[in-house]
Amino acid sequence: MFTGLIETVATVKSARRSGAAMRLAVDLGGLADEIKIGDSIAINGLCLTVAGLEGNFACFDVSSETLKKSTLGKLKPSSVVNIERAMQAAGRFGGHFVAGHIDGTATIKSIEQSGRFADIKFTAEPALLDQMVVRGSVAVDGISLTIAELDRDSFSVAVIPVTLQKTTLDSAKIGDCVNIETDIIVKTVKRQLEKILPQKQPLTAEKLKQLGF
């Protein structure tokens, strides 16, 4: 389990394909001293297991399924990624529940700077947007953010300066593809309501509003 509070950004050393899978090596810098083989680390929002250690470099085996459903297949040497270690039981919970299992990807549609802040809009598939609610949480490349606006084909977030400085969003560009994990609580409620309520059509965020949620 993760919180969506990024600890550091790290640089990819290598991303070697082996058939349909990939062996990823990342320079964790000072964090490497606190890492051991078998630890879970979220890289751009995806929970991966440390398979090897060599100095500051941690190696991960990335399955073909993960490559299909995420942006990790686009990584190359010198790519910069967000890093968060799995939360400790006694740790302070400052973000939201992030499992490290993404639901899909989205594309940056616009970036509007307002001083040191940024409003970023993403386009996404309807099935992904239906798992979101305004003022709910979403993990974008592993970063815990609050949904400011939501419409039929996009959602927006307002990013504070410290988040820009400490994550890959500082160098994000229009057209970039990002990993998305929606709020597990929203997904659970939606799933249960679909079982309870008579449905002729899929349950959407708009329907939830009409039902008073």
N, CA, C and O of each residue as an XYZ file, in Angstrom:
852
protein
N       0.839     -1.192      0.000
C       0.000      0.000      0.000
C       0.880      1.251      0.000
O       1.918      1.296      0.661
N       0.448      2.263     -0.753
C       1.182      3.514     -0.865
C       0.254      4.674     -0.522
O      -0.941      4.485     -0.297
N       0.823      5.876     -0.486
C       0.027      7.052     -0.119
C      -0.091      8.076     -1.241
O      -0.933      8.972     -1.176
N       0.740      7.952     -2.261
C       0.744      8.944     -3.326
C       1.604     10.155     -3.016
O       1.602     11.130     -3.769
N       2.345     10.102     -1.906
C       3.287     11.176     -1.572
C       4.667     10.744     -2.055
O       5.294      9.871     -1.455
N       5.134     11.347     -3.124
C       6.380     10.941     -3.766
C       7.571     11.295     -2.879
O       7.676     12.413     -2.373
N       8.468     10.320     -2.699
C       9.648     10.547     -1.859
C      10.776     11.210     -2.629
O      11.499     12.051     -2.095
N      10.916     10.826     -3.880
C      11.987     11.392     -4.695
C      11.711     11.076     -6.161
O      10.869     10.236     -6.479
N      12.421     11.749     -7.036
C      12.427     11.366     -8.450
C      13.766     10.698     -8.722
O      14.787     11.086     -8.156
N      13.757      9.700     -9.587
C      14.959      8.931     -9.870
C      15.141      8.794    -11.370
O      14.204      8.985    -12.145
N      16.363      8.460    -11.767
C      16.690      8.345    -13.187
C      16.815      6.879    -13.587
O      17.431      6.080    -12.881
N      16.232      6.542    -14.712
C      16.329      5.181    -15.244
C      17.735      4.960    -15.796
O      18.233      5.754    -16.595
N      18.365      3.870    -15.360
C      19.688      3.512    -15.875
C      19.552      2.701    -17.162
O      20.261      2.944    -18.139
N      18.634      1.735    -17.151
C      18.427      0.912    -18.342
C      17.011      0.357    -18.341
O      16.384      0.212    -17.291
N      16.519      0.048    -19.536
C      15.195     -0.557    -19.707
C      15.329     -1.572    -20.828
O      15.074     -1.272    -21.994
N      15.737     -2.785    -20.451
C      16.059     -3.806    -21.448
C      14.877     -4.737    -21.663
O      14.371     -5.332    -20.711
N      14.437     -4.864    -22.902
C      13.351     -5.770    -23.255
C      13.889     -7.201    -23.330
O      15.000     -7.448    -23.801
N      13.063     -8.131    -22.850
C      13.363     -9.554    -22.942
C      12.074    -10.251    -23.346
O      11.240    -10.583    -22.504
N      11.925    -10.470    -24.659
C      10.653    -10.959    -25.156
C       9.596     -9.884    -24.968
O       9.771     -8.746    -25.400
N       8.483    -10.257    -24.312
C       7.410     -9.293    -24.075
C       7.566     -8.582    -22.741
O       6.788     -7.682    -22.425
N       8.566     -8.978    -21.950
C       8.790     -8.385    -20.635
C       9.940     -7.380    -20.687
O      10.510     -7.137    -21.750
N      10.278     -6.798    -19.534
C      11.345     -5.802    -19.479
C      12.069     -5.886    -18.143
O      11.453     -6.141    -17.108
N      13.365     -5.673    -18.170
C      14.191     -5.569    -16.963
C      14.538     -4.100    -16.802
O      15.229     -3.523    -17.641
N      14.060     -3.501    -15.729
C      14.221     -2.067    -15.494
C      15.213     -1.831    -14.363
O      15.102     -2.442    -13.300
N      16.184     -0.944    -14.586
C      17.142     -0.569    -13.552
C      17.027      0.929    -13.288
O      17.056      1.736    -14.217
N      16.895      1.293    -12.010
C      16.669      2.681    -11.620
C      17.677      3.089    -10.560
O      17.948      2.332     -9.627
N      18.231      4.280    -10.702
C      19.170      4.829     -9.719
C      18.370      5.464     -8.575
O      17.788      6.537     -8.739
N      18.346      4.799     -7.422
C      17.570      5.290     -6.283
C      18.348      6.260     -5.405
O      17.813      6.787     -4.429
N      19.590      6.493     -5.744
C      20.384      7.431     -4.946
C      20.460      7.005     -3.497
O      20.694      5.833     -3.202
N      20.262      7.952     -2.585
C      20.369      7.676     -1.150
C      19.338      6.700     -0.627
O      19.570      6.053      0.394
N      18.193      6.574     -1.304
C      17.166      5.629     -0.846
C      17.631      4.186     -0.930
O      17.104      3.319     -0.232
N      18.618      3.922     -1.782
C      19.080      2.549     -1.981
C      19.617      1.938     -0.692
O      19.562      0.721     -0.514
N      20.136      2.770      0.206
C      20.670      2.258      1.469
C      19.591      1.640      2.339
O      19.891      0.828      3.214
N      18.334      2.017      2.110
C      17.233      1.528      2.937
C      16.382      0.494      2.220
O      15.305      0.135      2.696
N      16.859      0.011      1.071
C      16.099     -0.927      0.247
C      16.735     -2.311      0.301
O      17.956     -2.451      0.384
N      15.873     -3.336      0.251
C      16.379     -4.708      0.155
C      15.598     -5.455     -0.917
O      14.507     -5.036     -1.303
N      16.153     -6.554     -1.392
C      15.482     -7.359     -2.406
C      14.140     -7.857     -1.858
O      14.060     -8.328     -0.723
N      13.107     -7.750     -2.664
C      11.773     -8.149     -2.247
C      10.895     -6.993     -1.818
O       9.683     -7.156     -1.673
N      11.493     -5.815     -1.610
C      10.698     -4.643     -1.223
C       9.794     -4.201     -2.373
O      10.112     -4.397     -3.546
N       8.668     -3.603     -2.009
C       7.748     -3.041     -3.002
C       8.006     -1.549     -3.145
O       8.068     -0.823     -2.153
N       8.154     -1.098     -4.380
C       8.376      0.315     -4.676
C       7.449      0.721     -5.823
O       7.344      0.015     -6.826
N       6.786      1.857     -5.664
C       5.936      2.376     -6.736
C       6.788      3.245     -7.656
O       7.402      4.219     -7.220
N       6.815      2.883     -8.918
C       7.529      3.640     -9.943
C       6.499      4.201    -10.906
O       5.840      3.456    -11.632
N       6.366      5.527    -10.907
C       5.323      6.194    -11.691
C       3.950      5.574    -11.429
O       3.120      5.441    -12.328
N       3.739      5.196    -10.149
C       2.436      4.714     -9.731
C       2.228      3.221     -9.797
O       1.183      2.736     -9.364
N       3.183      2.470    -10.322
C       3.035      1.022    -10.417
C       3.871      0.315     -9.360
O       5.066      0.577     -9.222
N       3.240     -0.575     -8.624
C       3.931     -1.326     -7.585
C       4.809     -2.391     -8.226
O       4.309     -3.308     -8.877
N       6.126     -2.266     -8.039
C       7.083     -3.234     -8.558
C       7.912     -3.790     -7.409
O       8.059     -3.150     -6.367
N       8.450     -4.984     -7.611
C       9.243     -5.659     -6.585
C      10.720     -5.564     -6.927
O      11.125     -5.834     -8.057
N      11.520     -5.178     -5.942
C      12.969     -5.104     -6.152
C      13.498     -6.522     -6.365
O      13.406     -7.371     -5.479
N      14.055     -6.764     -7.561
C      14.553     -8.099     -7.908
C      16.068     -8.193     -7.776
O      16.623     -9.290     -7.709
N      16.736     -7.042     -7.740
C      18.190     -7.038     -7.620
C      18.694     -5.686     -7.187
O      18.045     -4.668     -7.427
N      19.852     -5.668     -6.547
C      20.480     -4.429     -6.086
C      21.945     -4.430     -6.466
O      22.642     -5.433     -6.316
N      22.403     -3.292     -6.960
C      23.813     -3.133     -7.321
C      24.200     -1.691     -7.045
O      23.970     -0.815     -7.879
N      24.786     -1.439     -5.882
C      25.080     -0.076     -5.479
C      23.786      0.696     -5.295
O      22.900      0.265     -4.557
N      23.672      1.840     -5.966
C      22.459      2.646     -5.883
C      21.373      2.193     -6.852
O      20.268      2.736     -6.852
N      21.688      1.193     -7.681
C      20.741      0.767     -8.701
C      19.876     -0.391     -8.217
O      20.379     -1.391     -7.706
N      18.563     -0.236     -8.389
C      17.618     -1.309     -8.088
C      17.046     -1.819     -9.400
O      16.744     -1.040    -10.304
N      16.900     -3.138     -9.495
C      16.387     -3.755    -10.711
C      14.993     -4.326    -10.475
O      14.699     -4.847     -9.398
N      14.140     -4.225    -11.490
C      12.762     -4.690    -11.405
C      12.423     -5.467    -12.670
O      12.831     -5.090    -13.768
N      11.679     -6.549    -12.508
C      11.165     -7.301    -13.647
C       9.740     -6.828    -13.921
O       8.874     -6.911    -13.051
N       9.506     -6.337    -15.123
C       8.204     -5.784    -15.494
C       7.529     -6.737    -16.479
O       8.078     -7.036    -17.539
N       6.337     -7.208    -16.122
C       5.640     -8.188    -16.947
C       5.053     -7.561    -18.206
O       4.916     -6.342    -18.310
N       4.712     -8.421    -19.155
C       4.109     -7.944    -20.401
C       2.765     -7.280    -20.127
O       2.417     -6.299    -20.784
N       2.002     -7.804    -19.157
C       0.702     -7.234    -18.826
C       0.846     -5.807    -18.301
O       0.071     -4.923    -18.666
N       1.838     -5.589    -17.447
C       2.092     -4.250    -16.917
C       2.512     -3.299    -18.023
O       2.098     -2.139    -18.037
N       3.322     -3.774    -18.940
C       3.768     -2.933    -20.054
C       2.605     -2.546    -20.960
O       2.569     -1.433    -21.485
N       1.649     -3.465    -21.147
C       0.501     -3.189    -21.995
C      -0.402     -2.115    -21.399
O      -0.945     -1.282    -22.125
N      -0.560     -2.134    -20.089
C      -1.558     -1.289    -19.443
C      -0.998      0.001    -18.851
O      -1.744      0.783    -18.262
N       0.293      0.231    -18.999
C       0.915      1.402    -18.381
C       1.858      2.094    -19.360
O       1.983      1.703    -20.521
N       2.514      3.132    -18.855
C       3.485      3.863    -19.673
C       4.921      3.368    -19.466
O       5.850      3.927    -20.049
N       5.115      2.336    -18.649
C       6.480      1.902    -18.338
C       7.237      1.429    -19.579
O       8.464      1.512    -19.626
N       6.518      0.939    -20.575
C       7.182      0.480    -21.785
C       7.844      1.605    -22.562
O       8.668      1.350    -23.441
N       7.493      2.853    -22.247
C       8.083      4.005    -22.935
C       9.349      4.512    -22.239
O      10.020      5.413    -22.742
N       9.668      3.932    -21.086
C      10.854      4.392    -20.359
C      12.124      4.011    -21.103
O      12.187      2.981    -21.775
N      13.137      4.863    -20.967
C      14.436      4.625    -21.586
C      15.508      5.213    -20.677
O      15.187      5.966    -19.757
N      16.773      4.884    -20.917
C      17.829      5.469    -20.097
C      17.734      6.989    -20.071
O      17.564      7.629    -21.109
N      17.845      7.553    -18.890
C      17.754      8.991    -18.601
C      16.327      9.451    -18.316
O      16.128     10.595    -17.905
N      15.315      8.579    -18.526
C      13.952      8.947    -18.137
C      13.907      9.180    -16.627
O      14.610      8.520    -15.862
N      13.076     10.121    -16.218
C      12.926     10.426    -14.791
C      11.578      9.899    -14.320
O      10.561     10.089    -14.986
N      11.576      9.227    -13.155
C      10.355      8.591    -12.648
C      10.117      8.978    -11.189
O      11.049      9.307    -10.455
N       8.845      8.932    -10.790
C       8.468      9.172     -9.398
C       8.670      7.897     -8.579
O       8.371      6.795     -9.039
N       9.177      8.067     -7.370
C       9.481      6.925     -6.506
C       8.782      7.078     -5.156
O       8.845      8.133     -4.524
N       8.114      6.003     -4.726
C       7.584      5.937     -3.360
C       7.721      4.514     -2.850
O       7.303      3.564     -3.513
N       8.310      4.369     -1.666
C       8.374      3.053     -1.033
C       7.036      2.722     -0.395
O       6.262      3.616     -0.054
N       6.766      1.422     -0.233
C       5.523      0.999      0.416
C       5.450      1.597      1.816
O       6.460      1.713      2.510
N       4.243      1.972      2.215
C       4.034      2.622      3.512
C       4.299      1.652      4.663
O       3.893      0.491      4.612
N       4.980      2.135      5.695
C       5.179      1.345      6.898
C       3.937      1.431      7.783
O       3.227      2.436      7.773
N       3.682      0.359      8.552
C       2.479      0.295      9.382
C       2.403      1.457     10.369
O       1.314      1.932     10.692
N       3.562      1.913     10.847
C       3.583      2.989     11.842
C       3.775      4.360     11.204
O       3.939      5.354     11.912
N       3.757      4.423      9.870
C       3.995      5.686      9.191
C       2.780      6.600      9.223
O       1.658      6.146      9.449
N       3.009      7.890      8.995
C       1.923      8.863      8.934
C       1.272      8.809      7.562
O       1.955      8.787      6.538
N      -0.058      8.789      7.553
C      -0.792      8.678      6.293
C      -1.174     10.072      5.820
O      -2.099     10.677      6.363
N      -0.473     10.592      4.815
C      -0.702     11.967      4.402
C      -1.378     12.148      3.059
O      -1.808     13.257      2.738
N      -1.486     11.090      2.260
C      -2.098     11.218      0.937
C      -3.444     10.526      0.909
O      -4.361     10.921      1.628
N      -3.578      9.470      0.066
C      -4.778      8.635      0.078
C      -4.365      7.200     -0.224
O      -3.213      6.948     -0.578
N      -5.290      6.264     -0.087
C      -4.972      4.863     -0.323
C      -4.630      4.633     -1.796
O      -5.474      4.799     -2.676
N      -3.379      4.249     -2.046
C      -2.913      3.975     -3.403
C      -2.363      2.550     -3.422
O      -1.427      2.229     -2.689
N      -2.949      1.701     -4.263
C      -2.565      0.291     -4.286
C      -1.352      0.022     -5.167
O      -0.654     -0.974     -4.981
N      -1.101      0.905     -6.123
C      -0.007      0.653     -7.061
C      -0.440     -0.205     -8.233
O       0.394     -0.710     -8.985
N      -1.779     -0.372     -8.392
C      -2.333     -1.125     -9.513
C      -3.163     -0.148    -10.344
O      -4.285      0.195     -9.973
N      -2.614      0.287    -11.448
C      -3.266      1.373    -12.190
C      -4.511      0.886    -12.923
O      -4.647     -0.296    -13.240
N      -5.413      1.827    -13.183
C      -6.675      1.518    -13.860
C      -6.629      1.859    -15.340
O      -7.489      1.421    -16.103
N      -5.642      2.632    -15.750
C      -5.536      3.026    -17.147
C      -4.558      4.167    -17.303
O      -3.790      4.474    -16.391
N      -4.592      4.793    -18.462
C      -3.711      5.926    -18.730
C      -4.536      7.112    -19.204
O      -5.671      6.957    -19.654
N      -3.950      8.294    -19.098
C      -4.577      9.537    -19.571
C      -3.510     10.363    -20.276
O      -2.313     10.110    -20.133
N      -3.961     11.353    -21.039
C      -3.045     12.207    -21.796
C      -3.217     13.659    -21.369
O      -4.340     14.141    -21.223
N      -2.114     14.344    -21.173
C      -2.180     15.758    -20.776
C      -2.716     16.587    -21.941
O      -2.141     16.600    -23.029
N      -3.820     17.274    -21.693
C      -4.477     18.092    -22.713
C      -4.028     19.543    -22.647
O      -3.838     20.189    -23.678
N      -3.857     20.055    -21.422
C      -3.425     21.449    -21.275
C      -2.747     21.643    -19.932
O      -3.011     20.925    -18.968
N      -1.863     22.636    -19.895
C      -1.176     23.034    -18.655
C      -1.247     24.549    -18.566
O      -0.712     25.252    -19.423
N      -1.904     25.050    -17.533
C      -2.022     26.491    -17.341
C      -1.282     26.893    -16.068
O      -1.636     26.473    -14.966
N      -0.251     27.713    -16.241
C       0.533     28.189    -15.108
C      -0.139     29.396    -14.479
O      -0.618     30.293    -15.173
N      -0.167     29.405    -13.151
C      -0.694     30.547    -12.400
C       0.286     30.828    -11.277
O       0.163     30.294    -10.174
N       1.269     31.683    -11.576
C       2.352     31.883    -10.625
C       3.164     30.600    -10.519
O       3.638     30.074    -11.526
N       3.322     30.101     -9.304
C       4.063     28.854     -9.098
C       3.145     27.635     -9.089
O       3.609     26.513     -8.888
N       1.849     27.847     -9.306
C       0.875     26.767     -9.351
C       0.631     26.356    -10.804
O       1.018     27.064    -11.734
N      -0.018     25.202    -10.985
C      -0.349     24.751    -12.338
C      -1.687     24.021    -12.323
O      -1.940     23.180    -11.460
N      -2.538     24.353    -13.290
C      -3.782     23.617    -13.510
C      -3.558     22.719    -14.720
O      -3.276     23.196    -15.819
N      -3.686     21.421    -14.505
C      -3.403     20.459    -15.567
C      -4.673     19.687    -15.905
O      -5.342     19.154    -15.019
N      -4.998     19.634    -17.197
C      -6.176     18.897    -17.662
C      -5.718     17.656    -18.417
O      -4.771     17.701    -19.202
N      -6.411     16.545    -18.162
C      -6.092     15.264    -18.787
C      -7.315     14.728    -19.528
O      -8.438     14.839    -19.037
N      -7.102     14.156    -20.693
C      -8.173     13.434    -21.371
C      -8.041     11.950    -21.028
O      -6.938     11.422    -20.885
N      -9.203     11.288    -20.899
C      -9.198      9.877    -20.527
C     -10.450      9.204    -21.065
O     -11.404      9.874    -21.461
N     -10.441      7.875    -21.077
C     -11.585      7.111    -21.546
C     -12.756      7.251    -20.567
O     -12.539      7.407    -19.365
N     -14.001      7.198    -21.074
C     -15.180      7.316    -20.210
C     -15.190      6.320    -19.045
O     -15.593      6.664    -17.934
N     -14.744      5.084    -19.306
C     -14.747      4.067    -18.252
C     -13.863      4.484    -17.082
O     -14.165      4.158    -15.934
N     -12.783      5.194    -17.356
C     -11.890      5.673    -16.306
C     -12.500      6.870    -15.589
O     -12.441      6.959    -14.363
N     -13.080      7.782    -16.343
C     -13.688      8.977    -15.762
C     -14.883      8.628    -14.885
O     -15.172      9.340    -13.923
N     -15.579      7.547    -15.203
C     -16.732      7.132    -14.414
C     -16.336      6.647    -13.018
O     -17.197      6.471    -12.157
N     -15.045      6.432    -12.793
C     -14.564      6.019    -11.479
C     -14.051      7.214    -10.663
O     -13.423      7.033     -9.620
N     -14.322      8.429    -11.142
C     -13.839      9.639    -10.475
C     -14.993     10.496     -9.994
O     -16.097     10.444    -10.536
N     -14.717     11.291     -8.963
C     -15.685     12.278     -8.476
C     -14.936     13.574     -8.196
O     -13.768     13.553     -7.807
N     -15.613     14.703     -8.395
C     -15.005     16.001     -8.105
C     -14.666     16.079     -6.622
O     -15.466     15.696     -5.768
N     -13.476     16.576     -6.332
C     -12.908     16.677     -4.998
C     -12.529     15.323     -4.419
O     -12.179     15.213     -3.244
N     -12.602     14.291     -5.259
C     -12.085     12.990     -4.873
C     -10.604     12.899     -5.206
O     -10.029     13.819     -5.788
N      -9.998     11.791     -4.833
C      -8.561     11.614     -5.051
C      -8.284     10.818     -6.318
O      -9.097     10.001     -6.751
N      -7.120     11.075     -6.898
C      -6.640     10.314     -8.044
C      -5.120     10.293     -7.979
O      -4.497     11.272     -7.570
N      -4.528      9.175     -8.382
C      -3.066      9.083     -8.445
C      -2.640      9.220     -9.898
O      -3.021      8.407    -10.740
N      -1.853     10.243    -10.190
C      -1.331     10.505    -11.539
C       0.165     10.223    -11.524
O       0.935     10.946    -10.892
N       0.572      9.162    -12.227
C       1.969      8.704    -12.153
C       2.401      8.534    -10.702
O       3.541      8.820    -10.335
N       1.451      8.057     -9.880
C       1.746      7.782     -8.473
C       1.587      8.954     -7.539
O       1.763      8.801     -6.331
N       1.252     10.146     -8.070
C       1.142     11.363     -7.257
C      -0.294     11.527     -6.783
O      -1.216     11.541     -7.598
N      -0.494     11.650     -5.484
C      -1.827     11.856     -4.933
C      -2.285     13.284     -5.216
O      -1.665     14.246     -4.763
N      -3.393     13.411     -5.979
C      -3.929     14.711     -6.355
C      -5.435     14.724     -6.142
O      -6.068     13.672     -6.050
N      -6.005     15.926     -6.065
C      -7.444     16.088     -5.894
C      -8.064     16.551     -7.208
O      -7.562     17.473     -7.851
N      -9.145     15.910     -7.596
C      -9.828     16.257     -8.844
C     -10.578     17.571     -8.656
O     -11.465     17.672     -7.808
N     -10.218     18.571     -9.448
C     -10.847     19.891     -9.348
C     -12.055     20.017    -10.264
O     -13.063     20.617     -9.889
N     -11.956     19.454    -11.460
C     -13.051     19.500    -12.431
C     -13.132     18.166    -13.150
O     -12.138     17.456    -13.307
N     -14.356     17.843    -13.586
C     -14.583     16.569    -14.250
C     -15.689     16.746    -15.279
O     -16.766     17.245    -14.956
N     -15.427     16.337    -16.523
C     -16.480     16.375    -17.537
C     -16.487     15.075    -18.316
O     -15.908     14.084    -17.872
N     -17.130     15.064    -19.464
C     -17.376     13.808    -20.169
C     -16.125     13.173    -20.754
O     -16.091     11.960    -20.961
N     -15.097     13.968    -21.024
C     -13.905     13.385    -21.634
C     -12.603     13.802    -20.976
O     -11.527     13.502    -21.492
N     -12.684     14.496    -19.834
C     -11.448     14.950    -19.199
C     -11.643     15.232    -17.716
O     -12.766     15.326    -17.220
N     -10.520     15.363    -17.027
C     -10.535     15.814    -15.635
C      -9.352     16.744    -15.416
O      -8.364     16.690    -16.148
N      -9.463     17.605    -14.394
C      -8.414     18.579    -14.118
C      -7.974     18.496    -12.667
O      -8.751     18.126    -11.787
N      -6.715     18.845    -12.430
C      -6.168     18.926    -11.078
C      -5.423     20.241    -10.923
O      -4.870     20.770    -11.888
N      -5.413     20.760     -9.714
C      -4.625     21.958     -9.394
C      -3.412     21.498     -8.607
O      -3.549     20.875     -7.554
N      -2.229     21.800     -9.112
C      -0.990     21.284     -8.526
C      -0.254     22.402     -7.790
O       0.021     23.458     -8.359
N       0.059     22.156     -6.517
C       0.740     23.164     -5.711
C       2.248     23.164     -6.016
O       2.766     22.184     -6.551
N       2.947     24.244     -5.682
C       4.373     24.356     -6.024
C       5.240     23.217     -5.509
O       6.107     22.732     -6.237
N       5.026     22.773     -4.260
C       5.900     21.737     -3.708
C       5.730     20.424     -4.474
O       6.695     19.675     -4.625
N       4.526     20.134     -4.958
C       4.310     18.917     -5.744
C       4.997     19.029     -7.099
O       5.577     18.058     -7.587
N       4.934     20.202     -7.702
C       5.630     20.403     -8.975
C       7.132     20.211     -8.813
O       7.784     19.580     -9.644
N       7.671     20.766     -7.730
C       9.114     20.727     -7.512
C       9.627     19.314     -7.246
O      10.744     18.977     -7.639
N       8.817     18.482     -6.579
C       9.303     17.193     -6.101
C       8.856     16.005     -6.945
O       9.117     14.859     -6.578
N       8.184     16.260     -8.075
C       7.708     15.164     -8.912
C       8.003     15.442    -10.386
O       8.527     16.496    -10.746
N       7.656     14.482    -11.212
C       7.885     14.617    -12.647
C       6.922     15.607    -13.301
O       7.111     15.960    -14.465
N       5.899     16.062    -12.582
C       4.978     17.038    -13.166
C       5.675     18.359    -13.475
O       5.176     19.153    -14.274
N       6.821     18.598    -12.847
C       7.570     19.829    -13.098
C       8.023     19.921    -14.553
O       8.179     21.017    -15.091
N       8.232     18.765    -15.188
C       8.708     18.766    -16.580
C       7.656     18.198    -17.540
O       7.968     17.883    -18.688
N       6.416     18.070    -17.068
C       5.353     17.497    -17.906
C       5.048     18.401    -19.091
O       5.179     19.622    -19.006
N       4.636     17.782    -20.203
C       4.326     18.519    -21.428
C       2.972     18.058    -21.972
O       2.528     16.939    -21.717
N       2.337     18.945    -22.721
C       1.087     18.584    -23.392
C       1.356     17.394    -24.318
O       2.329     17.388    -25.072
N       0.489     16.399    -24.250
C       0.659     15.199    -25.061
C       1.285     14.040    -24.308
O       1.243     12.903    -24.777
N       1.871     14.314    -23.131
C       2.459     13.238    -22.330
C       1.368     12.286    -21.851
O       0.265     12.713    -21.512
N       1.686     11.002    -21.827
C       0.773      9.974    -21.329
C       1.184      9.625    -19.895
O       2.370      9.469    -19.605
N       0.200      9.504    -19.007
C       0.476      9.248    -17.586
C      -0.357      8.070    -17.093
O      -1.406      7.750    -17.653
N       0.133      7.433    -16.033
C      -0.584      6.334    -15.405
C      -1.625      6.880    -14.440
O      -1.371      7.851    -13.728
N      -2.798      6.253    -14.417
C      -3.882      6.706    -13.561
C      -4.372      5.564    -12.678
O      -4.654      4.465    -13.158
N      -4.469      5.843    -11.380
C      -5.154      4.941    -10.455
C      -6.237      5.740     -9.749
O      -5.943      6.710     -9.050
N      -7.487      5.336     -9.929
C      -8.587      6.048     -9.287
C      -8.732      5.606     -7.834
O      -8.137      4.615     -7.410
N      -9.523      6.350     -7.089
C      -9.685      6.122     -5.655
C     -10.369      4.781     -5.397
O     -11.459      4.532     -5.912
N      -9.744      3.926     -4.613
C     -10.281      2.594     -4.345
C     -11.623      2.658     -3.621
O     -12.449      1.760     -3.779
N     -11.850      3.702     -2.833
C     -13.123      3.839     -2.119
C     -14.246      4.126     -3.112
O     -15.323      3.536     -3.023
N     -13.994      5.035     -4.062
C     -14.993      5.337     -5.085
C     -15.292      4.096     -5.917
O     -16.451      3.816     -6.224
N     -14.251      3.350     -6.284
C     -14.448      2.141     -7.082
C     -15.277      1.109     -6.331
O     -16.137      0.451     -6.918
N     -15.020      0.965     -5.024
C     -15.743     -0.013     -4.220
C     -17.219      0.355     -4.090
O     -18.095     -0.498     -4.234
N     -17.488      1.643     -3.815
C     -18.876      2.104     -3.694
C     -19.612      1.905     -5.015
O     -20.740      1.412     -5.036
N     -18.971      2.291     -6.117
C     -19.586      2.145     -7.434
C     -19.899      0.682     -7.726
O     -20.974      0.365     -8.234
N     -18.978     -0.196     -7.411
C     -19.162     -1.631     -7.654
C     -20.349     -2.175     -6.863
O     -21.164     -2.925     -7.400
N     -20.446     -1.798     -5.591
C     -21.533     -2.288     -4.754
C     -22.888     -1.743     -5.194
O     -23.887     -2.462     -5.175
N     -22.919     -0.470     -5.592
C     -24.167      0.115     -6.058
C     -24.645     -0.551     -7.351
O     -25.846     -0.723     -7.562
N     -23.702     -0.918     -8.203
C     -24.076     -1.609     -9.438
C     -24.707     -2.965     -9.144
O     -25.543     -3.443     -9.909
N     -24.304     -3.586     -8.030
C     -24.877     -4.874     -7.647
C     -26.258     -4.705     -7.016
O     -27.152     -5.527     -7.217
N     -26.419     -3.610     -6.239
C     -27.647     -3.413     -5.472
C     -28.768     -2.819     -6.306
O     -29.907     -3.281     -6.247
N     -28.443     -1.794     -7.084
C     -29.465     -1.055     -7.816
C     -29.791     -1.732     -9.142
O     -28.893     -2.251     -9.805
N     -31.071     -1.733     -9.539
C     -31.413     -2.284    -10.858
C     -30.785     -1.429    -11.950
O     -30.918     -0.205    -11.954
N     -30.110     -2.084    -12.861
C     -29.355     -1.333    -13.871
C     -29.700     -1.790    -15.280
O     -29.567     -2.968    -15.614
N     -30.139     -0.856    -16.091
C     -30.298     -1.114    -17.512
C     -29.125     -0.519    -18.285
O     -28.832     -0.901    -19.418
N     -28.462      0.441    -17.617
C     -27.296      1.084    -18.204
C     -26.201      1.128    -17.150
O     -26.502      1.052    -15.959
N     -24.925      1.249    -17.555
C     -23.833      1.310    -16.589
C     -24.000      2.482    -15.630
O     -24.519      3.535    -16.001
N     -23.553      2.286    -14.394
C     -23.606      3.350    -13.393
C     -22.489      4.348    -13.653
O     -21.320      3.969    -13.714
N     -22.839      5.621    -13.807
C     -21.863      6.665    -14.085
C     -21.843      7.684    -12.960
O     -22.701      7.659    -12.078
N     -20.861      8.585    -12.989
C     -20.774      9.646    -11.991
C     -22.018     10.526    -12.046
O     -22.500     10.987    -11.011
N     -22.544     10.762    -13.258
C     -23.748     11.595    -13.402
C     -24.948     10.926    -12.763
O     -25.771     11.597    -12.140
N     -25.062      9.606    -12.908
C     -26.160      8.888    -12.268
C     -26.065      8.952    -10.748
O     -27.079      9.086    -10.063
N     -24.846      8.855    -10.223
C     -24.654      8.941     -8.785
C     -25.133     10.305     -8.266
O     -25.734     10.384     -7.194
N     -24.871     11.365     -9.017
C     -25.319     12.692     -8.635
C     -26.849     12.750     -8.602
O     -27.442     13.325     -7.689
N     -27.477     12.139     -9.623
C     -28.931     12.134     -9.697
C     -29.551     11.357     -8.543
O     -30.663     11.654     -8.105
N     -28.817     10.355     -8.056
C     -29.311      9.552     -6.932
C     -29.000     10.168     -5.585
O     -29.347      9.608     -4.545
N     -28.342     11.328     -5.598
C     -28.074     12.039     -4.359
C     -26.739     11.766     -3.721
O     -26.507     12.159     -2.578
N     -25.836     11.087     -4.448
C     -24.508     10.785     -3.884
C     -23.528     11.911     -4.231
O     -22.359     11.851     -3.850
